[in-house]
Amino acid sequence: MTMYQVMDEENHCIATFHHFQEAMYTAQDFTLWDDEHYYHVEELDLAVA
């Protein structure tokens, strides 16, 4: 299973999503709203047992 995390410039997790587009939109919105910080999306692969 793949999850997507919105991270700040210091790699702190801000939010986690199941869908890439949702994570991208959130990262873009956060970056536009807060010009002192930068947000990006990291892919997180979770192993299913």
N, C-alpha and C positions, 0 to 999 in steps of 0.2 A: 504494500500500500504506500502511496506517495502522498505526503502532506507538504504544504508550502507555508513557510514562516516569513512574516514581515519582520525585518531586523532594522535596527538603527545603525548609524555609522560606527558604533562601538560594539556591534554584534549582539545587542540585547534583543531578545525576542519580544515583539510588541503584540503580535497576534498570529494565530495558526488557522489555516484554511485547507479544505479538501480540494478546492478548485484553483488552478493557477490564475485564471482571469480575475477572480475575486481578490486574490492576494495582490496581484499587480495593480488593480484599481485602488486598493487600500493604500499600498505603498506610494502611489502617485498622489493620492489625496493628502496623505500625511506630509509628504514633501512640499506640496503646495501650501498647506496650512501653516507649516512650521518652517520658516526659511532658515532657522538656525541649525536644523538637523537634516540628514539625508536618510531615506528609508529605501530598502531594497528587499528582494525576495530570494530566499534560499530554499532549495528543494531538500526535503527530509524523507529518506526512504526508511520505512518501517518494515521489519521482517514479520511475516505472519506465520505463526507456529502451527 
